[in-house]
Amino acid sequence: MQSAAFSLPSPSSHPYLKPRNFASNPTFYPIRGVSKGRDFSDSTNAISIPSFPKRSWYLSSSSPLPLRAWTSAPSLSKPSPLQLRATAAENAGEAGKSGSLLKTLELGLLFGLWYIFNIYFNIYNKQVLKAFHYPITVTAIQFAVGTILVTIMWTFNLYKRPKINGAQLAAILPLAVVHTLGNLFTNMSLGKVAVSFTHTIKAMEPFFSVVLSAMFLGELPTLWVVASLVPIVGGVALASVTEASFNWAGFWTAMASNLTNQSRNVLSKKVMVNKEESMDNITLFSIITIMSLILLAPVAIFMEGVKFTPAYLQSAGLNVKEVVVRSLLAALCFHAYQQVSYMILQRVSPVTHSVGNCVKRVVVIVSSVLFFKTPVSPINSLGTGIALAGVFLYSRVKRIKPKTKAA
């Protein structure tokens, strides 16, 4: 049997069939061919196709490489540990970015709810207090609605029911007392003066916080903190002088609200110091709400009597449905905005929370002025702006720690 069925002309006789130097050709792709009928193992059988000058096929049985096409096929070998770590790091980075974005959106939603609930609470609460002049009863109703919401939350396991002992209740009691007084004084002030003026006076909370912390905790303020109190006091004084709805009862009850609310913050640092007996802010607020109702309900009945009844409201010439509905809405918004405030406090630093509270006060003042069409003079607006700017400055410089002297 002949070794080949065809013969090739001499390379010298045809210019296109000159042998190529495949070792130096960067486009050379050796393949390994197998045929059942013919043996093409002879290395001299190299074919060069003129129409594809840059593609070469080489039939050789001695080539150690398997069949390869023009484009390389994906490797089926296992990835190296370095590649696995790089892929895992990329996936973790993408998951971290999406998780961070989700947390930011959640925090922004909470801040929005905090502001919205507070705005509607002040509007509905002011409408109720203008028609129903019993602030103790109104405050007790707000605590009662909050107690019902807390009971529902614990009954249906929407939030874990805490296990409270007698020592914890005794420690929480002072907090409940000042919490009750703080909200009661706020309602008394809202019943006497405009919402915007009450919140302008309440901008002096940092002043009481510094004074009480120095008296009972021994925390001396820095020079920057003291400097930030100057525009707060000056702005409130300027706004008070030019306030159209000013009266001393509304002014002093708002100041008393500042004193009691900041006393609550100071007391919270002195009590519940045992880490094993500490609880989260939402649970603490829930327990304080229930205790405030227990404390205030007998006082409301004793001092104002049972006035929140359809018979009394009709005899007073009030629209029973409007008063009841707005009282319930105010109570729901009251509990909701404080609950959301504690949820935010668990996610951010106290400084960030205080800055958000300052912005919230601005939003409440502006919205109440627009809703109730409260007359505001330019000097009054200037005083309010100076006071709120001082509050913002205080929230920023509060984190500046005094330098300790080296021994």
ZAKE-555446 format. One line per field, with one value per residue (C-alpha): residue number from 1; residue in three letters; x, y, z. Coordinates in steps of 0.001 Angstrom, whole numbers. Example, Ala and Ser with C-alpha at 12.3 -4.5 7.8 and 13.67 -1.06 7.14 Angstrom:
% residues 2
seq c(1,2)
type c(ALA,SER)
east c(12300,13670)
north c(-4500,-1060)
up c(7800,7140)
% end
This chain:
% residues 407
seq c(1,2,3,4,5,6,7,8,9,10,11,12,13,14,15,16,17,18,19,20,21,22,23,24,25,26,27,28,29,30,31,32,33,34,35,36,37,38,39,40,41,42,43,44,45,46,47,48,49,50,51,52,53,54,55,56,57,58,59,60,61,62,63,64,65,66,67,68,69,70,71,72,73,74,75,76,77,78,79,80,81,82,83,84,85,86,87,88,89,90,91,92,93,94,95,96,97,98,99,100,101,102,103,104,105,106,107,108,109,110,111,112,113,114,115,116,117,118,119,120,121,122,123,124,125,126,127,128,129,130,131,132,133,134,135,136,137,138,139,140,141,142,143,144,145,146,147,148,149,150,151,152,153,154,155,156,157,158,159,160,161,162,163,164,165,166,167,168,169,170,171,172,173,174,175,176,177,178,179,180,181,182,183,184,185,186,187,188,189,190,191,192,193,194,195,196,197,198,199,200,201,202,203,204,205,206,207,208,209,210,211,212,213,214,215,216,217,218,219,220,221,222,223,224,225,226,227,228,229,230,231,232,233,234,235,236,237,238,239,240,241,242,243,244,245,246,247,248,249,250,251,252,253,254,255,256,257,258,259,260,261,262,263,264,265,266,267,268,269,270,271,272,273,274,275,276,277,278,279,280,281,282,283,284,285,286,287,288,289,290,291,292,293,294,295,296,297,298,299,300,301,302,303,304,305,306,307,308,309,310,311,312,313,314,315,316,317,318,319,320,321,322,323,324,325,326,327,328,329,330,331,332,333,334,335,336,337,338,339,340,341,342,343,344,345,346,347,348,349,350,351,352,353,354,355,356,357,358,359,360,361,362,363,364,365,366,367,368,369,370,371,372,373,374,375,376,377,378,379,380,381,382,383,384,385,386,387,388,389,390,391,392,393,394,395,396,397,398,399,400,401,402,403,404,405,406,407)
type c(MET,GLN,SER,ALA,ALA,PHE,SER,LEU,PRO,SER,PRO,SER,SER,HIS,PRO,TYR,LEU,LYS,PRO,ARG,ASN,PHE,ALA,SER,ASN,PRO,THR,PHE,TYR,PRO,ILE,ARG,GLY,VAL,SER,LYS,GLY,ARG,ASP,PHE,SER,ASP,SER,THR,ASN,ALA,ILE,SER,ILE,PRO,SER,PHE,PRO,LYS,ARG,SER,TRP,TYR,LEU,SER,SER,SER,SER,PRO,LEU,PRO,LEU,ARG,ALA,TRP,THR,SER,ALA,PRO,SER,LEU,SER,LYS,PRO,SER,PRO,LEU,GLN,LEU,ARG,ALA,THR,ALA,ALA,GLU,ASN,ALA,GLY,GLU,ALA,GLY,LYS,SER,GLY,SER,LEU,LEU,LYS,THR,LEU,GLU,LEU,GLY,LEU,LEU,PHE,GLY,LEU,TRP,TYR,ILE,PHE,ASN,ILE,TYR,PHE,ASN,ILE,TYR,ASN,LYS,GLN,VAL,LEU,LYS,ALA,PHE,HIS,TYR,PRO,ILE,THR,VAL,THR,ALA,ILE,GLN,PHE,ALA,VAL,GLY,THR,ILE,LEU,VAL,THR,ILE,MET,TRP,THR,PHE,ASN,LEU,TYR,LYS,ARG,PRO,LYS,ILE,ASN,GLY,ALA,GLN,LEU,ALA,ALA,ILE,LEU,PRO,LEU,ALA,VAL,VAL,HIS,THR,LEU,GLY,ASN,LEU,PHE,THR,ASN,MET,SER,LEU,GLY,LYS,VAL,ALA,VAL,SER,PHE,THR,HIS,THR,ILE,LYS,ALA,MET,GLU,PRO,PHE,PHE,SER,VAL,VAL,LEU,SER,ALA,MET,PHE,LEU,GLY,GLU,LEU,PRO,THR,LEU,TRP,VAL,VAL,ALA,SER,LEU,VAL,PRO,ILE,VAL,GLY,GLY,VAL,ALA,LEU,ALA,SER,VAL,THR,GLU,ALA,SER,PHE,ASN,TRP,ALA,GLY,PHE,TRP,THR,ALA,MET,ALA,SER,ASN,LEU,THR,ASN,GLN,SER,ARG,ASN,VAL,LEU,SER,LYS,LYS,VAL,MET,VAL,ASN,LYS,GLU,GLU,SER,MET,ASP,ASN,ILE,THR,LEU,PHE,SER,ILE,ILE,THR,ILE,MET,SER,LEU,ILE,LEU,LEU,ALA,PRO,VAL,ALA,ILE,PHE,MET,GLU,GLY,VAL,LYS,PHE,THR,PRO,ALA,TYR,LEU,GLN,SER,ALA,GLY,LEU,ASN,VAL,LYS,GLU,VAL,VAL,VAL,ARG,SER,LEU,LEU,ALA,ALA,LEU,CYS,PHE,HIS,ALA,TYR,GLN,GLN,VAL,SER,TYR,MET,ILE,LEU,GLN,ARG,VAL,SER,PRO,VAL,THR,HIS,SER,VAL,GLY,ASN,CYS,VAL,LYS,ARG,VAL,VAL,VAL,ILE,VAL,SER,SER,VAL,LEU,PHE,PHE,LYS,THR,PRO,VAL,SER,PRO,ILE,ASN,SER,LEU,GLY,THR,GLY,ILE,ALA,LEU,ALA,GLY,VAL,PHE,LEU,TYR,SER,ARG,VAL,LYS,ARG,ILE,LYS,PRO,LYS,THR,LYS,ALA,ALA)
east c(0,1355,2217,361,-2368,-1159,2093,2926,4931,8331,8326,10611,8186,5298,5842,2841,3968,7136,7627,6827,8841,6095,8237,8388,4808,2653,-575,449,-2055,-895,-3622,-3544,-5394,-6513,-7927,-9112,-8282,-5039,-2001,-928,1859,4486,5768,6477,2789,2356,-348,-398,-3626,-3070,-6503,-5821,-2279,-2522,-4149,-2131,-3075,-346,-1023,1397,1066,4029,2356,1611,-1283,-4928,-7227,-7421,-9614,-8956,-10534,-9440,-12074,-12877,-10710,-12355,-9743,-10623,-10059,-7174,-7738,-6653,-9404,-11953,-10946,-11123,-14591,-15776,-14391,-16211,-19478,-19030,-18333,-21478,-23548,-22041,-22920,-26506,-26839,-25450,-27839,-30762,-29818,-29509,-32947,-34401,-32863,-34142,-37639,-37492,-36440,-39283,-41817,-40406,-40993,-44403,-45792,-44504,-46057,-49466,-49269,-48749,-51538,-54150,-53072,-53368,-56848,-58010,-56528,-58132,-61571,-61102,-59285,-58240,-54550,-54208,-57034,-55628,-52192,-53704,-55584,-52321,-50671,-53731,-53584,-49851,-50462,-52995,-50477,-47736,-50102,-50982,-47308,-46425,-49537,-48971,-45173,-44535,-41841,-40387,-42134,-39537,-39120,-39101,-38181,-38904,-35449,-35824,-39276,-37922,-35126,-37541,-40043,-38135,-37864,-41611,-42353,-40292,-41530,-45113,-44431,-42522,-45386,-47974,-46168,-45788,-49552,-50252,-48016,-49584,-52990,-51849,-49571,-48863,-47192,-44286,-43642,-43762,-41149,-39032,-38895,-38210,-35098,-33513,-33292,-29462,-29122,-30922,-28985,-25648,-26728,-28238,-25293,-22889,-24977,-25753,-23180,-20188,-19778,-18313,-18999,-16262,-15754,-17292,-20455,-20832,-20339,-23083,-25552,-25283,-27198,-29754,-30636,-30415,-32557,-35286,-35331,-35632,-38422,-40296,-40278,-41800,-44220,-47847,-49330,-46979,-48291,-46432,-48365,-47412,-43817,-43190,-44893,-42687,-39645,-40825,-41092,-37451,-36432,-38306,-37320,-33641,-33972,-35150,-31982,-29767,-31579,-31264,-27472,-27600,-30003,-29982,-26182,-26118,-25359,-27172,-30366,-30225,-32821,-33175,-34689,-37976,-38673,-37773,-40109,-42930,-42618,-42417,-45614,-47555,-46224,-47054,-50685,-50854,-49389,-51460,-54923,-55837,-54505,-56623,-59770,-59096,-58219,-60378,-62991,-64350,-64806,-64028,-67534,-70065,-72550,-70079,-68736,-72275,-73153,-70032,-71240,-68447,-68600,-68179,-66965,-64343,-62949,-62782,-61256,-58638,-57784,-57186,-55141,-53043,-52481,-51488,-49066,-47710,-46814,-45643,-43186,-41633,-41387,-39696,-37400,-36139,-35738,-33542,-31546,-30664,-29223,-27311,-25124,-26633,-25023,-26716,-29996,-29737,-29024,-32084,-34119,-33001,-34063,-37348,-38045,-37502,-39896,-42556,-42274,-42553,-45415,-47419,-46973,-48227,-51136,-52450,-51445,-49645,-48569,-44785,-42810,-39367,-37670,-39504,-38324,-34787,-34831,-36181,-33537,-30715,-31929,-32182,-28766,-27396,-29019,-27409,-24042,-24436,-25112,-21901,-19550,-20989,-18701,-15538,-13917,-11751,-8052,-6820,-3628,-758,312)
north c(0,3378,5785,8709,9079,12445,14299,17937,20031,21229,24342,26061,25548,27318,30580,30084,26741,27877,26300,28536,28911,27945,28433,32161,32583,34112,32883,29265,26902,23269,20646,16955,15112,11474,9602,6049,5575,7458,8037,11646,11262,12251,15656,16567,16754,20438,22257,26008,27498,30625,32145,32182,33496,34138,30816,27592,24002,21574,17853,16252,13338,14496,17687,17458,19913,18857,20241,24020,26420,30040,31280,29710,27611,28283,26440,23588,23528,24549,28251,29055,30024,33572,33791,32426,34997,37805,36704,36404,39857,41343,39678,40848,44373,44430,43015,45594,48441,47235,46718,50185,51750,49890,51096,54668,54516,53003,55735,58428,56938,56971,60628,61480,59662,61355,64789,63994,62470,65426,67970,66315,65827,69554,70491,68089,68678,72448,72102,69920,72166,75272,73660,71419,73370,70426,69706,67091,65024,65427,64268,61292,60287,60351,58076,55799,55370,54713,52073,50326,50298,48890,46179,45181,45155,42825,40631,39806,39549,42518,43391,41195,41552,42415,40742,43489,43118,45436,47020,48019,49501,51536,52826,53710,55492,58834,58778,58203,61102,63659,62237,62755,66296,67198,66237,67770,71130,71043,70588,73330,75689,74708,75531,79070,80277,79545,76293,78190,80123,76993,75304,78442,78386,74648,75424,76289,72598,72583,75324,73218,70144,71870,73331,70080,67971,70296,70251,66538,64751,67026,67384,70829,72234,73247,76840,76022,74671,77767,79967,78101,78815,82576,82698,80233,82382,85619,84335,83035,86348,88320,86076,86272,90062,90275,87320,88327,85457,85883,85282,84278,81055,79714,80902,79353,76054,75713,76473,73896,71406,72066,71527,68242,66801,67466,66104,62867,62734,63373,60797,58210,58514,58052,55114,51841,51732,47981,46435,43216,45079,47581,47519,48969,52401,51175,48878,51654,54083,51517,50948,54700,55233,52718,54117,57683,56698,55124,58277,60855,59270,59749,63319,64127,62751,64548,67945,68105,65422,63128,65661,63671,62266,62803,64361,66952,67752,68315,70487,72569,73139,71126,68765,65402,63544,66151,66424,62655,61911,64652,63640,60060,61188,63457,60604,58196,60712,61472,57856,57229,60112,59279,55590,56458,58875,56055,53790,56448,56855,53149,53597,56888,58718,61150,64050,63065,62607,66072,67637,65862,67123,70685,70359,68824,71857,74159,72076,72109,75884,76653,74209,75488,79112,78240,76066,78340,81537,82795,86443,86611,89867,90106,90567,87532,85472,86728,85742,82288,81816,82859,80491,77543,78324,78227,74829,73511,74915,73314,69908,70202,71394,69051,66265,68347,66829,68937,68122,66292,67576,65107,64104)
up c(0,-938,1795,201,-2383,-3673,-4018,-3510,-5946,-5007,-2815,-5222,-8114,-6408,-4550,-2264,-931,691,4116,7055,10215,12681,15719,15071,13838,16654,15003,14871,16525,16465,16504,16867,14115,14211,11190,11010,7316,7019,9204,9005,11516,8944,9994,6362,5561,6417,4494,4037,2715,586,1285,5012,5235,8990,9993,9883,10571,11447,11503,13891,16236,18266,19493,23243,23031,22567,19910,20188,18266,17289,20544,23779,25586,29283,31688,33576,36295,39848,40713,42960,46614,45734,43089,45561,48171,45615,44496,48082,48873,45872,46887,50483,49291,47136,50003,52370,50003,49586,53347,54072,51553,53106,56594,55349,53740,56910,59065,56701,56896,60703,60756,58380,60567,63659,62154,60655,63856,65877,63523,63634,67389,67947,65528,66908,70486,70128,68580,71469,74171,72655,72929,75972,78715,80887,80219,82978,81508,77991,79154,80984,77810,75864,78417,78368,74583,74826,77506,75238,72373,74613,75875,72310,71374,74234,73918,70237,70657,68403,70905,73609,76953,79615,82976,85588,89242,92139,92130,88486,89086,91991,89762,86930,89185,89329,85544,85242,87593,85662,82338,83489,84684,81517,79207,81525,81608,77817,77380,79876,77906,74574,76028,76938,74122,70459,69467,67905,71122,73309,71127,71048,74856,74803,72784,76153,77081,76578,79181,81806,80751,81385,84725,86056,84870,86656,89864,90169,88012,88437,84663,84109,80617,78234,77152,73772,75388,77556,74490,72628,75447,74918,71600,72972,75996,74038,71183,73490,75373,72130,70855,74173,74240,70760,71070,70384,72435,75386,78909,82035,82607,79187,79603,83026,82233,79140,81296,83840,80971,80124,83732,84151,80766,81368,84913,83319,81208,84229,86339,83577,83969,87733,87814,85913,86041,86591,83206,84077,84902,82041,79262,75818,75241,73751,76693,79129,77361,77388,81132,81802,79776,81875,85131,84025,83462,86924,88449,86548,86262,89953,89851,86786,88407,91677,90176,87034,87602,84927,82154,79021,78537,75713,78154,79422,75945,74655,77636,76943,73385,71796,68840,70564,67488,66574,70099,70603,67201,67466,71025,69910,66896,69100,71555,68759,67278,70764,71435,67855,67665,71028,70103,66805,68641,70851,67790,66175,69385,69238,65731,65951,68424,70978,69090,65828,67672,69236,65834,64436,67376,66638,63000,64139,66326,63345,61242,63987,64499,60782,60175,63169,62083,58609,59804,62556,60705,63794,63495,63706,63678,62027,65407,66782,63816,64355,68019,67223,64545,66875,69589,67190,65727,69276,69838,66668,67725,71152,69590,67588,70342,72983,71780,72268,75331,77670,77523,80604,82148,82265,85752)
% end
